[in-house]
Amino acid sequence: MGVPFPALKTMVTVYLLLMGNTSPVVLGSSTTLSRVREIAAKVVTSGLSLRGDPLKDLAENSYRVTCAIEVENWTKFNLGDPKTTPSWGQYTTMPVPIEPGKREAFAVRKAAHSATGTSGTVSWEVNGNRRRFVIMWSAPYNFNFYSNLMAVGMTIEGEVKVAPYHFWYYWMLDYADSPTLKFKKKVFNSNEDPIIFRNKKFEIEGFMTKSHHALVRIIIRPITGNWNDLADVIRKGL
């Protein structure tokens, strides 16, 4: 006599559970960004570029103008092939690839013996998405005429090449979206509220302090409701 169908179904389910081969849980729209933030704050960890040091300690603070930039990757995609184009200043440390569920950082400063600040662009390829995640920063020497400024955005799908020379920097500084690069920008002086860029798949949130020793913190994450693209370490906590 065969095993009754309901009993057979139960046996198969138990077997799959024991073998770890059950389908992943699909996170729905009921999962809030606040909840994702709560989990990410506990499980996202620093990579080797931070070496356990606070972000501010990456910068050569003996110089009048510095900028330390930290990025947290809440997505399941590696951020690879970092490319930088400095417009003014010098690098103290260089940007590195950023794995899912990790934070990494790099630092820049003004050039020695010059009354200039630091500015430029940095970008990473979002692996598997055929596009780049782009940051532009400007930390000026003279606050009488200028303020700290930052832009965050992404290239359109299929655009993985880095723009030549300083094209991205000057475009993001002076203009709005281009046909191949979409972004948001903000001056950080009296208003230090974060800047947020969104497209159909990703959301980028950035904050920059208003001092000459600027600290930049940026989070790249899936758009709200698309939580299945979260890093595994965050998904497991939800």
N, C-alpha and C positions, 0 to 999 in steps of 0.2 A: 504494500500500500504506500502511495507516495505521500510526501509531506504536504499538508494543506497550504494553499497559496499564501495566506496571511502569515503563517509561521515561517515559510520560506523567505518571504520578504523581510521579516524581522531578523532572520539569521544573516541574510546578506548585508543588511544595514549595520548590524553589530560587527561583522567581519570588516567592512569598509572603515568603520570607526577605529577599530583596533589597528588596521594597517595604515591609517592616516591618509586614506585616499578619498575622503569625502570632498565634495565640491566646496570651494571657498565661500564664506558667508558674504553675501552681497549687501553692502551698506546702502541704506536708502536715504531719502531726503530728510528723514526724521533725525538723523545725526547732525547736530549743530556745529557751527564753526567754533563756538565757545568750548564745546566738548573736545574737539580736535586740538584746540590750543592747550587745553588742560593736559591732555595726554602727551602732546609734543614737548611741553615744558619738562616732562619727567623723563622722556625716553630719547630725545635727540641729543647726541653726544658730540663733543669736540673732536676734530681730526688732528692729524699731526702738525698742521700749520699753526695751531694755537698752543701746542705743547703744554697745555694745562695753565697757560698764563692768561690773565684778563686781556680783553681786546686792546685796552688802552696801552698796555705794556709792549705791544708790537711796534708802536710808533717811536721814532727817534725824537722824543719830546724836547730835546735841547734845541731843536730848530723851531722857529717862530710859527711855521705852518706845517701841520701834519694831517694825515687822514688815514684812519684804520677802517677797513671795510670787511664786514663779516656777512656771510651768506649761509642761511639754513635751508637745506633741501628736504622738504616734507613730501616730495613726490617719490614714486617708485622708479624714476628714471635717473640714470647717472648723468651728471653734468660734466661733460668731458671737453677736451681740447680747448683749455682756456687761452684766450688771446687778448693781449693788452695793447693799447695805443696811447702812450702818455703824450699829452699836449704841453704840459708844463710840470717841472719837478722831476724827482727821481724815486725809484722803488727802493723801499727798505727790505721788503720781502715780496715774493712773487705769488700770484694766484695759482691754485692747484685744482685738479678735478675734485668734484664733490659727490660723494656717494649718497644714496638714499638714507635718510635718517641721520645725516651728519651735518655739522657746521664747520666751515673753514674760513680762513681770513688771510688778508694781506695788507700791507701798509705802504704808504707813499709819503713823501715830504717835499718841501720846497728845495730848489737847487741852492747849493751853498753860494754865499756872497752875491745874492741877487734879491731884489725887491719884488719877488714873484711868489705866487702860491703854487698849488698843485691842481692839476685837472687832467682828465682823459676819459677813456672808455675801457671797459673790460667786458668780455662776453664768453659764454660757454655754449657748446652744442648740447641740446636736450636730446640725449640718445634715444633713437627710435621714433623721433617726432619730426625730423628733418627741418629744424629751425634752431635759432640761437636766442639765448636769454642775454639781454644787454643792459649794462649799467653805465651811466655817464655821471661823473662828479666834477664839481668845481669848488675848490676851497681857496678863496682869494687872499692875497697878502694885505689888501687895504679894505677895511670894513666901512670906510667913509663913503665909498661909492658902490661897493658890491657886497653881496652876502653869499653864504654857502648855498649851493644849488645841487640838486640831484634829479636824474631822470631814470626811469626803469621801464623796460618794455621787451618786446620780442619781435624777431623777424617773422614774416609770413611763412606758412608751411611751404617747404621746398627750398627756402633760402638759407643756406648754411655757410655761404662765403662771408668772410669779414670784409667790410667796406675798406677801400684803400685809404692810406694816409690818415688824415684826421676828419674824414667825411662825416662819420657818425657823430663825433664830438660837436662839430660846428652845426650840423643839422639839428641835433637834439637841443643845443644851446639856443639857437635862433628861431627854429621853426616848430611845426607840429608834425603829425604823422607824414611819412613818405609812402610811396606805393609799396615798399618792401619792408619797412620798419614802423611798427606801431608802438607808442609809448605815452607815458605821463611824466610831467616834470613839475618841480616845485622849488620855490625859494624857501630856505629855512632860516628865518630870523626871529621875529616875535612869535610867529605861529610854528610850532614844532609838531603839529599833527602829522601822522604818517601819510605818505602818498600811496595810492593803490591803483595798479593797472590790472585790467581784466580782458581776457578774450574768451572764446568759447570753451577752452580747455584748462587754462591756467589763471592763477591770480598771483600777483607779485606785490608785496607790501614792503615799503621802505621807510626808514626813519634816519634823520641826520641831525646831529647836534649843531648848535649855532656858533660854537667857539672856533678859535684858530687851531685847536687840537681836536679836529672833528672826528666823531665816531659815527659810522654808518652801519646799520643793522638791516638786513634784508631777508625776507622769507619768500621762497617760491613754493607754491602749493597747488593742488588741483582746485579747480573752481568749485564753489560750494555745491554739494549734491553729487559731485563726481568723485566720491571718496574711494572708489575702487582703485584709483590711481595714487592713493597715498602710499608712502613707504611702509613696508611690511611691519616694521617695528612700531609704527603708529597704529596701523590697522589692528594689530593684535591686542592693543590696549582698549579698543572701543567695544 
